[in-house]
Amino acid sequence: MLKLNRTTAMAALMLGAVSAWAQTEDDPVIMKINGKDVLRSEFEYSFGKNNSDGVIDKKTVKEYVPLFVDFKLKVAAAEDAKIDTIASIRKELRSYKEQMVLPTIVDTAFIESEARRTYDNTAAQFGGEDLLTASHILVMMRQDASADDQARAKVRIDSIYDALKSVPAAQLEAKFAEMAKACSDDTGSAARGGALGQFGKGRMIPDFEKAAFALKAGEMSAPVKSTVGWHIIYMTDRHPFESYEYHHDNIIKFLEQRGIREASANMYVDSLAKKQNMSREDVIDQLHKAITDKDSEQRYLAQEYYEGTMMYEICKTLIWDKAQADTEGQAAYFNAHRADYAWDSPRFSGVIIHTKDKAQMKTAKKLVKKVAEEDYAKTIVDALNTDSVKVVRIERGMFKQGDNANVDKFAFKVKGAQEKPMADYPVTDVYGSKLKAPRTYKDVRNQVVTDYQNYTESAWVTELRKKYAVEVYDDVVDTVNKH
């Protein structure tokens, strides 16, 4: 990806970007859609992306041309409909531009200054003291403990300490961890063998901290009393706080996880806007233009996002959502193409009923004898269930043999089919109809809706081809990926 530095970013604003989009002999116009030239490189970019490895339905160049033209026609319709003026679409396109621009503006000086400030602040917290890595064993004791409780706590900590004192130095760390797991009242650190991790000045309670800083690496303290009880401390390691260079990479990672690069870029864009007396949007637009003029891949990626957003929105609004809601159109389409929806085997349409007992099942089946199929589930549930007591569960759907064991057993009477009752509802049966073919579009609605949407979209594209001029230059098409 092209990276804008501060000089080129300012130049893009001061001088404007010189367009590299013009047709050249090396990149001829391959087609003209609604008066707009489409260069061969753009077509090649789209063709390559949509016919890459992993694409199942790959197309030849000749096969891809009409698909590409149809896409461009939908974009032209979206632009005529001013889809890009809709507030939500403007926001989405603006967000995408910022996502492309901001990562290219990296203020390394600002990030380094923040990293140094983070290091200095952290170092100051340690006051020049060492960083310690230690473990402890705690015998907990309340501050208001009775004299007897205090005595028992002291006896217990002393017995642990006496056991550890006799351990050879080479084995002390391992033995300390073993006893911490077995004896420490600090269950969190006990699971880790008493390990407290690394800490510095001001991170522990005062009495504990004073005793810890008095130890050398490999040393163990005598019992130390604090506000929470008695401790024995083992010092694993101690060393001065490392240099800035030592921590540099980790500090940068820490800052990046908290959005330092984005914050830096936003600050810089805002400063450019102020210096040039421009809006933030205008600054983003010009920086975006600088990127796309110099990098064809980024240019076509940005164009693809813009056009894809426009195409999706107009198709969703004008075709898909309308077709989804047009039940009269769906019914008419189904009736005109009924043969396309024939089944190769019967279906069962209805409900699977699960009840607590046979009496409830009998009642449920009686309830639905005189109601429409779409009301089966509601009728049964409303009559038998209450807010606090659920005596029936319903599954509704269209099933073919093999879809559901209960339907196979009770509706299709499949030999050997096993009933599968629902947990806590031991009685199972079905109610509905066996169908040899769909009765109405509702029996195959998902398929009909998809087909009706495609039909409506195809008719729309036919109208777009009449509305917008399309010229395809076959001699240039023949050179795609061959020059």
Beta strands, then each sheet from edge to edge (+ up, - down):
strand 1: 29-33
strand 2: 36-39
strand 3: 131-140
strand 4: 195-199
strand 5: 224-226
strand 6: 229-239
strand 7: 347-355
strand 8: 392-400
strand 9: 427-435
strand 10: 470-472
sheet 1: 2+ 1- 10+
sheet 2: 4+ 3- 6+ 5-
sheet 3: 8+ 7- 9+
end
